Amino acid sequence: SSSRRLKLRSQGTAVPAKAAEAAMQQRTAEVERLQERGCSVLCLDCPEGMLFGIDYAAFTVGPRFMGVKLVPPGLHYIYTSGSCEDVGVSRTGFFLFMRPQEVAVFRWDPAVEELVRPDNADEEARYADGVRGFDFDSNLGPYPLDLSSQWAELTRHASANLVSRIEPVSKVIRSKRAEYDAASAATLAKEEAGAAAARAREREEAAAVDGEDGMEDESKPQETPQETPQQPKADDDAMTGAQPQSKSENQLESNMGAGTLFFSVVPRIRKAKGASPSETTHLHLDRSEQLFQMLAKEYKDDELAIIGELQIAYVAFILGQNYDGFEQWRALLQLLCGCEAAVGRRPELFAELCRAFFAQLSQAPGDLFGDDLTKENFMGSCALSLIEICDAEGLPPKLRKRCGKLRELVQQKFGISVEDLALLGEDAPQIVDVEGRDLVDLGDADFDDMD
């Protein structure tokens, strides 16, 4: 099911003795650097048996666990759940940007089963000083350095400002599933009718203002992750004095209070007013104009910010287990991989897209490729489209080299050539392992060779 846990596993690979010695020396130097500049996450009152995760590392909490040390400065994702069980357990998480030598202090709140900041700032400062004084050193596990380069690659363009713009008001991302039954769908459809009508009026007003672009909607209004009605957040309830309104049995409890991720609005398929059939067809086949409009409107023409949002959505889906993250990740991929004309005008954007998509395919959990959410194999079709538009004569060597690396990875993942995969189309195979092993090998991807 789409709600099942997606598992990550790091697999060791044999390396020559000299290479192993060099890697050990590099690791020692990195540990020494982190002892001076590294960060720590202190977690108080964590119950034994709960799940604690930071980036790709997940721990089943033991009796002495109080957090993680030697954390590289930068962006991280912290997530927890009340049990380490795979099925039927909700997960909460949040992005955390850490500066050198910073200590983040949290306390487990058993009432909501989440990590929260201490109420008292002085108490928080005392605990932070205690960490810096090594009072808790024996209770802090080291950050797994063998995963740090992969995590840095996965969040290469996910800036703190971009995260701040996208994360929920409460900053907490809760697991959210896509599943619902027919009764739920019917009930929710009625409740959303009024909101949909209001959005239609807003679109008409916006069209009057933005009419200079000469574009109009062709398809029926579609929901976006941002527009999905959410349950009132606890903070909102406290401010208004209202009690949370439940949809009873008609809505999955796991989706209640999941929080709104404020993703950018991805343009839908459009047609120009008075356009000929051939012009309309071209707009469907090449979405470059939509991309240019989105870059200008949502990111103030910062082209790498859209790659950052793609990476944030991926993390929200894979580690946060949030369905809105999946929808945004898919929508952005499908937009970016359908912009042939834009490649020549923005080659650096597509070079970074190849690198980001390479990292995501390399590090994706093995069961992601056979999961219900991705059974239509949109990742394969996006990869094929991206390879096709980025491997043309006259494009910069860096872009074509990264495109070649992506081609090799797609062939490795799917077990057949890109050309054969393109011929199969919707009949392309799903990735499976007959021996039941996890296909993720975080040690194989060579990101340094992308340049």
Disulfide bonds with the S-S distance in Angstrom:
none
